[in-house]
Amino acid sequence: MTQFSTKSIHSGDHLRKTTDIAPPIHVSTTYSYDSNPANLIPGELTNPDTFVYSRENHPNAAAIEAIVEDITGYPAIVYNSGLSAFNAVMMHVNPKTIAIGQAYHGCIGIVEMWQRNFGLRKIDIESDDQSDLLHLETPVNPYGLYFDISKYAEKAHSKGALLSIDSTFAPPPLIDPFKFGADIVIHSATKFFGGHSDLLAGLVLVKSHDIKNKFLKDRLVLGTNIGNLESALLVRSLRTLELRVKRQSKTAEFIVKFLNENKHKIKDLEKIYHGSLQNDDYISEQMNGHTPVFSIELVSEEKAKEFPSKLKYFYHATSLGGVESLIEWRAMSDPHISKKLLRISIGLEDPRDLLQDLLNGLVDNQELTDKVRSLNIDY
Ligand SMILES: Cc1ncc(COP(=O)(O)O)c(C=O)c1O
């Protein structure tokens, strides 16, 4: 059977229109119809082989979907952002009641617009009340903590509701949410799928091509297909997805482990949040490696605000999943979060350099520096 990394490079090969090895950038918004009148079929849209207009489909959007479908095993629809992907799920399901817990503030913003405009009822994900859609973010932003997908699938399905999972923090190959009962999966592909902090994109994965076709019809009218230029960048990024994600995951686990084991020697460090520190049984069954994102809380707001400016290799910026490590004083994006909290996204730098950088900003301790120097990481 063909494996992940081979698929991520070759699964779009049958769609190549040119002999270019690197994915070419197709800028056209419109495409010529077939020159044979016999092939002119009224209303023939959303067919990956017959491009008509780029809001409907274009070569690299089709390539992205072919590759993502092959690596995940599920029909995929690509969007111009993660929030477009989430809103597409809302449009498709059209819930009257949504059950949602801690989630990305933008997704909550969309739910609030639906409450305002369409009278949507919002209940907590732990509520036993009836809902039509249960939306679970796992691993959850900004903590990188896990929830048991099987448990929420059972809860949703026992009441006839659908379960959607925002798996942005755990892209393939870290988890397959469908295996544990998800009905719909979304990703902000701006993050790990894109991986280079240079494109905005979103993905929805569904369970059948019939459902995918409904999403495609909505996407055409909503105008939320990925842009031509971004799609070429995303095809480029998919080629290294597995390599990047596995390494980012291992580095994050390595850094979290060290910080946690030496926490008592780092007086400014109050808390570490990461799935690798959770002990629940379902985690080893569901996760195939840990999320590369974690959060820390320092002892005071003042220290947390100051910390990013002390670092050499972590840019102080929002977002995650790129090759560059980022740290964010999270209150900048989410005013409701603890003012002592910093979200950290691990990139592709050497784990020892990243760890030493964090330690330099936290504590002056030669013993810890020597310890880091002696560490080896086996990828
Ligand atoms: C968990 C999660 N879901 C959805 C989104 C929205 O994605 P985008 O910024 O691509 O619209 C984000 C963005 O940070 C996110 O972190």
The ligand as an SDF file (V2000), in Angstrom:
LIG
                    3D

 16 16  0  0  0  0  0  0  0  0999 V2000
   -8.3320   25.8580   16.0790 C   0  0  0  0  0  0  0  0  0  0  0  0
   -8.5460   26.8510   14.9900 C   0  0  0  0  0  0  0  0  0  0  0  0
   -9.6250   26.7360   14.1990 N   0  0  0  0  0  0  0  0  0  0  0  0
   -9.8780   27.6030   13.2190 C   0  0  0  0  0  0  0  0  0  0  0  0
   -9.0300   28.6780   12.9680 C   0  0  0  0  0  0  0  0  0  0  0  0
   -9.3530   29.6430   11.8870 C   0  0  0  0  0  0  0  0  0  0  0  0
   -8.5030   29.4480   10.7920 O   0  0  0  0  0  0  0  0  0  0  0  0
   -8.1140   30.5920    9.7530 P   0  0  0  0  0  0  0  0  0  0  0  0
   -7.2940   31.5960   10.4740 O   0  0  0  0  0  0  0  0  0  0  0  0
   -7.3690   29.8280    8.6790 O   0  0  0  0  0  0  0  0  0  0  0  0
   -9.4060   31.1550    9.2490 O   0  0  0  0  0  0  0  0  0  0  0  0
   -7.8920   28.8380   13.7540 C   0  0  0  0  0  0  0  0  0  0  0  0
   -6.9930   29.9850   13.5140 C   0  0  0  0  0  0  0  0  0  0  0  0
   -6.1250   30.2820   14.3030 O   0  0  0  0  0  0  0  0  0  0  0  0
   -7.6400   27.9050   14.7860 C   0  0  0  0  0  0  0  0  0  0  0  0
   -6.5650   28.0270   15.5810 O   0  0  0  0  0  0  0  0  0  0  0  0
  1  2  1  0
  2  3  1  0
  2 15  2  0
  3  4  2  0
  4  5  1  0
  5  6  1  0
  5 12  2  0
  6  7  1  0
  7  8  1  0
  8  9  2  0
  8 10  1  0
  8 11  1  0
 12 13  1  0
 12 15  1  0
 13 14  2  0
 15 16  1  0
M  END
$$$$
